[in-house]
Amino acid sequence: MTLIMPRPVKDPKSGIYYIRVRVPADLVGIFGRAEVSKSLRTREPAEAKERFAVEYAAIQKRWAALRAMPEPLPLKQIVGLAGQVYQRLMASLDIEPGEPTVWEQVSRLNAQAADNDEALEQWYGPTVDELLIEEGIATDPSSRTRLLKAVQRAWEQATEQQHKRSQGDFSRDPYANRFPEWSPEKNPSELSSGPTLSDLFDRWKKDHLANGKSENTVKDFRQKLEALKDYLGHEDVDRIAPREISEWTDHLRHEQGLTPKTVSGKYLAAVKTVFRLARSKFLIESDPAQSVSVKIPPKVKSRSSGFTEAEAKRVLSAANKVFEQPSNMAHHNKLACRWVPWICAYTGARAGEITQLRKEDLTVVDGIPQFTITPEAGSVKAGMYRNVPVHPHLQKIGLLDFISDAKSGYLFHSGPSSTPAEAAKRSGNARDKIAVWVRDSAGITDERIQPNHAWRHRFKTVGRNSDIAPEYLGAIQGHAGRTAGEDYGEYPVETLYREICKLPRIQVP
């Protein structure tokens, strides 16, 4: 039996050629019609034949989409599909963009649709569905929603550019390259059998923990590599090119709204660390992240990073009164807000190092009370313990009495912490509660300073003004020595106590 291939059909009245294709029997119920008919917009046989081939291929993709099992779309493909919408909008009005008022109205409607699910569906749903059908893609509801939002942002970007063009500005869109080149997912048979991102991460994790490093870093790095995996839509290391890593960093900056410092110091740094180890272990032949960088613009600093004297007193005064104020805050969180700011003020420690203190971390050596800040209690950034004497003012306001009366275990969080990870999580939650309290209750609303970390900056400033030598300040705060020589030996508790006593008392109401 010879199969007759479809071909252009000429309308006898108009002379215009059409494509007419029967809908497969198994899809008639889904598609709603038994035949597809569409004008090829030409009376020339040769041109009709060319256009027919394009349309016929598109129809076959449509059948594939209708038959396919819905699958999630990775982020890179979602943004790539949205990029097709952007490119078509830009190309269709390349020469004559129209009047500015038109684009101003479109911009207003775009903004309204962004916050309204019904409007989002009404405006962009047909475009999204047509796009998916064109590419023969069947996706799940969650991915379709993400694609809707991505297409809305593409429209928003195109609208802004067309508005510029309508005013005579035809300069290139500086963010047009945020859209990755669209390419359908490869078939499993085409994939490499080489290492995956998960393989490399597990190898790095094994070395990291064997070296006694923090579990918090493992959790952080896992999240960063998952973000890369979600963007790429796969984790086949052999398929990852440096350009894709670079495009990912652009996506994090321009789409996710992350700062260059965060992208470089957190996301890219994690990926570079894992790839660098894999390269050193000969697990991969080349490192796709090695040459990728994110430029960090000079930081504009308009004030000190530490609390002013007035701000410090405001926070500490509020800490003194935390139990007097009506609040639904849990008792252990109130204790954290009561004492942690005071301890940070006189030690320059990280808030997270203090929220993980245990009763047994307070000891007395030669009559001098001291805190031992140790990785055994939780996360310590440098990975090394240190002893920090308790300032006389902290002793006077009752800190030692509070610790003496406390139950054994953690001072500022409650509940069972059977693993170091659980304890670190609870300590982190307490630290975050303090930050919120400093903003909401103590009233430190200046976004240019960090509500917990500002104590470390202030401590350094006050210490310098009190003639405490840099090596002592570093030892108290847990900073690495400036030279290899400074890391030899230790600082006796009486020496650090002598220096810490130079800090003036903070008098608050």
ZAMARGU-4260 file (C-alpha; in steps of 0.2 Angstrom, whole numbers, plus 5000, padded with zeros to 4 digits):
<rodrens>
0) 5000/5000/5000 | 5007/5017/4995 | 5005/5031/5007 | 5000/5048/4999 | 5010/5062/5007
5) 5000/5078/5011 | 5003/5093/4999 | 4997/5110/4996 | 4979/5112/4991 | 4974/5126/4979
10) 4957/5135/4982 | 4948/5135/4965 | 4940/5152/4968 | 4955/5163/4975 | 4969/5153/4969
15) 4978/5154/4986 | 4986/5138/4992 | 4981/5130/5009 | 4987/5116/5020 | 4974/5103/5024
20) 4979/5089/5036 | 4968/5076/5044 | 4969/5075/5063 | 4975/5058/5069 | 4960/5048/5076
25) 4967/5046/5093 | 4969/5065/5094 | 4952/5071/5087 | 4944/5071/5104 | 4958/5081/5112
30) 4960/5093/5097 | 4941/5096/5094 | 4942/5095/5075 | 4944/5082/5062 | 4955/5093/5050
35) 4967/5107/5051 | 4966/5120/5038 | 4977/5135/5036 | 4981/5148/5022 | 4998/5148/5015
40) 4996/5166/5010 | 5003/5163/4992 | 4997/5159/4974 | 5015/5153/4969 | 5016/5134/4968
45) 5035/5134/4973 | 5032/5146/4988 | 5017/5136/4993 | 5028/5120/4994 | 5041/5128/5005
50) 5028/5136/5017 | 5019/5119/5017 | 5034/5110/5023 | 5036/5123/5038 | 5018/5122/5043
55) 5017/5103/5041 | 5032/5101/5053 | 5024/5113/5065 | 5008/5102/5065 | 5018/5086/5068
60) 5025/5095/5083 | 5008/5099/5089 | 5003/5080/5088 | 5018/5076/5098 | 5014/5088/5111
65) 4996/5082/5113 | 5003/5064/5114 | 5017/5067/5126 | 5017/5064/5144 | 5018/5080/5154
70) 5035/5083/5161 | 5043/5098/5171 | 5053/5111/5161 | 5070/5116/5169 | 5072/5134/5172
75) 5085/5137/5157 | 5072/5130/5145 | 5058/5141/5152 | 5069/5157/5150 | 5075/5151/5133
80) 5056/5149/5127 | 5052/5166/5135 | 5067/5173/5125 | 5058/5167/5109 | 5043/5178/5113
85) 5055/5193/5116 | 5064/5190/5100 | 5048/5189/5090 | 5041/5205/5098 | 5057/5214/5095
90) 5058/5208/5077 | 5040/5211/5072 | 5042/5230/5076 | 5060/5232/5072 | 5057/5247/5059
95) 5041/5255/5065 | 5038/5254/5084 | 5023/5265/5084 | 5018/5279/5097 | 5025/5280/5114
100) 5008/5282/5122 | 5004/5264/5115 | 5018/5257/5124 | 5015/5266/5140 | 4997/5259/5140
105) 5005/5241/5137 | 5017/5244/5151 | 5003/5248/5163 | 4993/5232/5158 | 5009/5222/5159
110) 5011/5228/5177 | 4993/5224/5182 | 4994/5206/5174 | 5010/5203/5184 | 5000/5203/5201
115) 4984/5195/5194 | 4984/5177/5190 | 4968/5178/5180 | 4975/5193/5170 | 4991/5183/5168
120) 4982/5168/5160 | 4971/5179/5150 | 4985/5189/5142 | 4999/5177/5140 | 4990/5160/5141
125) 4987/5158/5123 | 5005/5163/5119 | 5012/5150/5130 | 5001/5136/5124 | 5005/5140/5106
130) 5023/5141/5110 | 5023/5124/5119 | 5013/5116/5104 | 5025/5124/5091 | 5040/5115/5101
135) 5030/5099/5104 | 5031/5101/5122 | 5019/5094/5135 | 5023/5101/5152 | 5016/5100/5170
140) 5005/5114/5177 | 5019/5121/5188 | 5031/5123/5174 | 5017/5131/5163 | 5014/5144/5177
145) 5033/5147/5178 | 5033/5150/5159 | 5018/5161/5160 | 5028/5172/5172 | 5044/5172/5162
150) 5034/5177/5146 | 5026/5191/5156 | 5044/5197/5160 | 5049/5195/5142 | 5034/5206/5137
155) 5039/5219/5150 | 5057/5219/5144 | 5051/5221/5126 | 5039/5234/5130 | 5052/5245/5138
160) 5063/5243/5123 | 5049/5247/5111 | 5045/5262/5121 | 5063/5268/5119 | 5062/5265/5100
165) 5046/5274/5099 | 5055/5289/5105 | 5069/5287/5093 | 5081/5277/5104 | 5086/5261/5094
170) 5101/5257/5105 | 5103/5238/5109 | 5095/5231/5124 | 5109/5228/5137 | 5099/5214/5145
175) 5094/5205/5129 | 5108/5192/5131 | 5100/5186/5147 | 5089/5174/5137 | 5099/5158/5134
180) 5098/5150/5116 | 5083/5139/5115 | 5087/5121/5113 | 5076/5106/5117 | 5081/5094/5130
185) 5092/5080/5123 | 5086/5062/5123 | 5093/5051/5136 | 5102/5041/5123 | 5112/5056/5118
190) 5118/5060/5136 | 5135/5057/5142 | 5139/5043/5154 | 5152/5054/5163 | 5151/5062/5181
195) 5136/5072/5187 | 5135/5087/5197 | 5129/5076/5212 | 5144/5065/5210 | 5156/5080/5211
200) 5147/5087/5226 | 5147/5071/5235 | 5166/5069/5232 | 5169/5087/5239 | 5157/5084/5254
205) 5167/5068/5258 | 5183/5078/5259 | 5175/5093/5267 | 5168/5084/5282 | 5184/5072/5284
210) 5193/5088/5286 | 5182/5093/5301 | 5174/5107/5291 | 5156/5114/5294 | 5140/5105/5290
215) 5132/5122/5287 | 5144/5124/5272 | 5138/5107/5265 | 5120/5113/5266 | 5124/5130/5258
220) 5134/5122/5244 | 5121/5109/5240 | 5108/5123/5238 | 5120/5132/5226 | 5123/5117/5215
225) 5104/5113/5215 | 5102/5131/5208 | 5114/5127/5194 | 5106/5111/5191 | 5088/5119/5190
230) 5094/5132/5178 | 5103/5120/5166 | 5089/5107/5167 | 5102/5093/5169 | 5118/5088/5179
235) 5129/5080/5166 | 5146/5088/5169 | 5152/5084/5151 | 5138/5095/5144 | 5142/5110/5154
240) 5151/5124/5145 | 5159/5140/5153 | 5147/5150/5143 | 5132/5142/5152 | 5140/5145/5169
245) 5142/5163/5164 | 5124/5164/5158 | 5119/5156/5175 | 5127/5170/5184 | 5119/5183/5173
250) 5102/5175/5177 | 5105/5175/5196 | 5109/5194/5195 | 5096/5200/5182 | 5082/5188/5185
255) 5084/5183/5203 | 5089/5200/5208 | 5105/5194/5218 | 5119/5206/5221 | 5135/5204/5211
260) 5144/5201/5228 | 5131/5187/5232 | 5133/5179/5215 | 5152/5179/5215 | 5155/5175/5234
265) 5141/5163/5237 | 5135/5154/5221 | 5150/5155/5209 | 5162/5152/5224 | 5153/5136/5228
270) 5153/5129/5210 | 5171/5134/5208 | 5176/5125/5224 | 5167/5109/5219 | 5174/5109/5201
275) 5192/5114/5207 | 5192/5099/5219 | 5185/5087/5205 | 5199/5093/5193 | 5212/5090/5206
280) 5206/5073/5208 | 5206/5070/5190 | 5187/5067/5190 | 5185/5079/5175 | 5197/5084/5162
285) 5192/5103/5162 | 5184/5115/5174 | 5170/5125/5165 | 5169/5137/5180 | 5188/5141/5180
290) 5187/5156/5169 | 5170/5163/5174 | 5170/5178/5185 | 5157/5191/5191 | 5163/5209/5192
295) 5159/5217/5209 | 5157/5236/5207 | 5165/5247/5221 | 5154/5247/5236 | 5146/5264/5239
300) 5148/5267/5258 | 5138/5281/5265 | 5140/5277/5284 | 5150/5266/5296 | 5146/5248/5296
305) 5145/5248/5315 | 5132/5254/5326 | 5134/5272/5332 | 5135/5276/5350 | 5117/5281/5350
310) 5111/5265/5340 | 5121/5254/5352 | 5113/5262/5367 | 5096/5260/5359 | 5098/5242/5356
315) 5105/5238/5373 | 5092/5248/5382 | 5078/5239/5373 | 5087/5222/5378 | 5086/5227/5396
320) 5067/5229/5394 | 5063/5214/5383 | 5054/5205/5397 | 5044/5221/5401 | 5036/5222/5384
325) 5021/5212/5379 | 5025/5200/5366 | 5021/5182/5359 | 5040/5179/5358 | 5045/5162/5365
330) 5055/5163/5382 | 5071/5157/5375 | 5070/5170/5361 | 5067/5183/5374 | 5083/5177/5383
335) 5093/5178/5367 | 5087/5196/5364 | 5091/5201/5382 | 5109/5194/5382 | 5116/5191/5365
340) 5117/5210/5360 | 5126/5214/5376 | 5138/5199/5374 | 5142/5204/5356 | 5145/5222/5361
345) 5159/5217/5373 | 5166/5203/5363 | 5164/5207/5345 | 5158/5189/5342 | 5147/5184/5328
350) 5129/5183/5334 | 5128/5165/5329 | 5143/5160/5339 | 5134/5167/5355 | 5117/5160/5351
355) 5125/5142/5351 | 5134/5145/5368 | 5130/5131/5381 | 5131/5133/5400 | 5147/5123/5400
360) 5156/5135/5388 | 5157/5147/5403 | 5172/5143/5414 | 5183/5152/5426 | 5202/5152/5424
365) 5213/5160/5438 | 5198/5170/5444 | 5194/5176/5427 | 5177/5171/5419 | 5178/5167/5400
370) 5168/5160/5386 | 5174/5146/5375 | 5168/5148/5358 | 5170/5131/5350 | 5165/5121/5335
375) 5159/5108/5347 | 5144/5119/5351 | 5140/5123/5333 | 5147/5133/5318 | 5163/5143/5320
380) 5168/5152/5304 | 5187/5150/5306 | 5184/5132/5313 | 5195/5135/5328 | 5190/5137/5346
385) 5194/5153/5356 | 5193/5159/5374 | 5185/5176/5377 | 5186/5184/5394 | 5169/5191/5401
390) 5170/5210/5402 | 5167/5217/5420 | 5152/5226/5415 | 5144/5210/5409 | 5147/5203/5426
395) 5140/5218/5435 | 5123/5217/5425 | 5120/5199/5430 | 5126/5188/5415 | 5135/5176/5426
400) 5120/5174/5438 | 5109/5170/5423 | 5121/5157/5416 | 5123/5150/5434 | 5104/5148/5436
405) 5102/5141/5418 | 5099/5122/5415 | 5114/5113/5407 | 5115/5114/5388 | 5111/5128/5376
410) 5107/5145/5384 | 5097/5153/5370 | 5087/5139/5362 | 5077/5125/5368 | 5071/5108/5363
415) 5081/5092/5359 | 5096/5094/5348 | 5102/5077/5345 | 5113/5081/5330 | 5125/5096/5327
420) 5115/5100/5312 | 5099/5102/5323 | 5109/5113/5335 | 5116/5124/5322 | 5098/5126/5314
425) 5091/5131/5331 | 5106/5143/5334 | 5103/5151/5317 | 5084/5153/5321 | 5088/5162/5337
430) 5101/5173/5328 | 5088/5178/5315 | 5075/5181/5328 | 5087/5194/5336 | 5090/5202/5319
435) 5071/5205/5317 | 5069/5211/5335 | 5083/5224/5332 | 5073/5231/5317 | 5055/5229/5324
440) 5057/5232/5343 | 5073/5241/5345 | 5069/5252/5330 | 5086/5251/5320 | 5079/5253/5303
445) 5094/5259/5293 | 5096/5246/5280 | 5114/5251/5277 | 5119/5241/5293 | 5117/5223/5298
450) 5107/5222/5314 | 5119/5208/5321 | 5135/5210/5312 | 5136/5229/5316 | 5142/5224/5333
455) 5158/5216/5326 | 5162/5232/5316 | 5158/5243/5332 | 5169/5232/5343 | 5184/5234/5331
460) 5182/5253/5331 | 5180/5255/5350 | 5194/5243/5352 | 5206/5254/5341 | 5200/5269/5351
465) 5204/5261/5367 | 5222/5257/5361 | 5219/5238/5360 | 5233/5231/5348 | 5227/5223/5332
470) 5233/5206/5336 | 5223/5206/5352 | 5207/5212/5344 | 5209/5198/5331 | 5212/5185/5344
475) 5196/5191/5354 | 5185/5191/5338 | 5192/5175/5330 | 5201/5183/5315 | 5216/5174/5308
480) 5233/5182/5311 | 5239/5195/5299 | 5256/5185/5297 | 5261/5167/5300 | 5270/5172/5315
485) 5254/5179/5324 | 5247/5161/5323 | 5261/5154/5334 | 5257/5152/5352 | 5242/5157/5361
490) 5235/5172/5371 | 5233/5169/5390 | 5217/5173/5397 | 5224/5186/5409 | 5232/5195/5394
495) 5215/5196/5384 | 5206/5201/5400 | 5218/5215/5402 | 5215/5221/5385 | 5196/5218/5385
500) 5195/5229/5401 | 5201/5244/5391 | 5184/5244/5383 | 5173/5258/5391 | 5157/5253/5399
505) 5141/5257/5389 | 5129/5266/5400 | 5111/5265/5396 | 5095/5269/5405
</rodrens>
